[in-house]
Amino acid sequence: MLAHMLNNAIPLLVTVASDAPPGEPEGQDSLGFIDSFVAASQLQLAIYWPLILLMALAIWHSGVWERRVIREELSDEVGRSVTAAEYREILNDRMLRTRRIDSDRSHVSAALANAQNELAFRKRRVKDEGDDPQMDTLVMGWREDIRRLREIL
């Protein structure tokens, strides 16, 4: 909020600090569109860099958490909802990469990988609530979806 307030106050501060009378911006004729655009972008970056850094850190932390949950929750699904080769890919999964199971049928492959990830997240949610994932209907539903997608693949 402080950065936004500062951003809104900058034109007033610049006007007060300049010697130009109100209503006559100083140096308006000398700045072209590109120069104005670059100067405004640099100013925005200077004001918002802490927030941008904070968002980047939050996104990175979220990605690390997601991969850890997927690895942990799918470890006991090897042979059932995940093959051994797929689990090796899950263990080797890194940031900014999308795991694919079969490159020839990318839409089915993406749906299968997504279903496996959703299964992992659902299992974690059920465990966090203190219930048994083996008895959860959504967990069973995700396993059934994975089975059907394997038949298509």
N, C-alpha and C positions, 0 to 999 in steps of 0.2 A: 504494500500500500504506500509505503514511503517513496519507493522508486516511482510509482505512478504519480503521486502528488508532486514530486520533484519534476517529472517530465511535463506535467501540466503547468508548473510555475516557471519553467525556463524562459518562455517567450516574454513573460512579464519582467523577470529579472534582467534579461538582455535589454529590454526597452528602457528600464529604469537606469541601467548602467551606461547606456549609450548617451551621446550628446545630442542625438537627433530629436527634434520635437515630435510629440505624439502624432501618429498617423503617417509619418514619413520614415519608413524603415531605412536603416543605414546600409549602404552598399548593395541595394537591391539590383541595380543595373549591372553591377560588375560580376554577379554570380549567375552562371548558366544552370541549366537543368541538371546536368551530370554532376557538377560541383556541389550544388545544393543537395542532391540525392546522396552523394558520398558523405558530405558533412553531417547530414541528418542521420544516416546509417551509423556513422562512427559515434555520434552522440547517443543514439539508442543503445548501441552495444556497450558503451561506457556505463550507461545508467543501469542496464538490465543484466550485465555479465554475472553478478552474483546469483540472480534468479535462474539464469540459463545454466550456470554451473550446478546449482542445486537440483534442477530438473534432470540434467544429464546424470548426476549421481543417483538420483532416485530411480531412473529408468535402468541404469546399470545394475543397481542393487536388486530391483525387481526381476531382471533377467537371470541373475545368479540364483535367486530364490526359486524361480520357476524350474530351472534346470535341476536343482537339488531335489525338489519335490518329485519331479518326474523320475529321476534316477532312483530315489528311495522307494517310491510307491510302486514302480513297475518292476522292481527287482524280484518280487515274488510272483510276478505274472509271466516269467519266462517259461515257455512251453504251453502257456494257456492263451494269453492275449498278445504276447510279444515273443517273437522267435529269438534264438540266441544271437543271430546276426543283427537283428534289429536292436537288441539290447546293447550290443557292442557299439552300434552307431549312437545310441542314446548316451552311452558313457563318453563317447568322443565328441558329442555335440558342443559347439562353441557359439559365442555371440555372433549375431548378424549372419547366421547360416540357417537355412531351412532344411530340416531333415526330410528326405524323400525315400520311399521304400522301393518304388519301381519307376524309373524315369520314362518308360514307354507309356504308361497310363498315369500321367501326372495328377489328374483330378481325383482319381480313386486313391492314389498314393497319398495325396494331401489329406483327403478325408480320413484315411486309415491312421495316419500320424496324428491328426487332430483328435480322433476318437481315443487313441491311446493316451494322449495328453489329458483329455477330459476325464478319462477313467482315473488317472493318477490324481488329478485335482479333487475329484469327487471322493476318492478313498481318503485323502488327507482331511477333507471337510468332515467326513463321517467320523474319523478317528478323533479329530479335535472336539467334536460334540460328545465324545465318549461312547459312541455306538460301534457295533461290529460291521465293518465294510462287507463281509461275506453275506450279510443278511439284508443289505440295502438294495432296494429295487432299482435305483438309478445305476448303481455299480453293475448289477446284473444286466441292465439294459445296455450299458456301454459295452460290456463283454459280448452281448448278442450282436450289437452293431458291428463290432470288430470282426466277429465270425462271418457275418454277411458280406462285409467288404472284402474279406479274404477270398470268399467264393467268387466274387466279381474279378478280383485281381488275378 
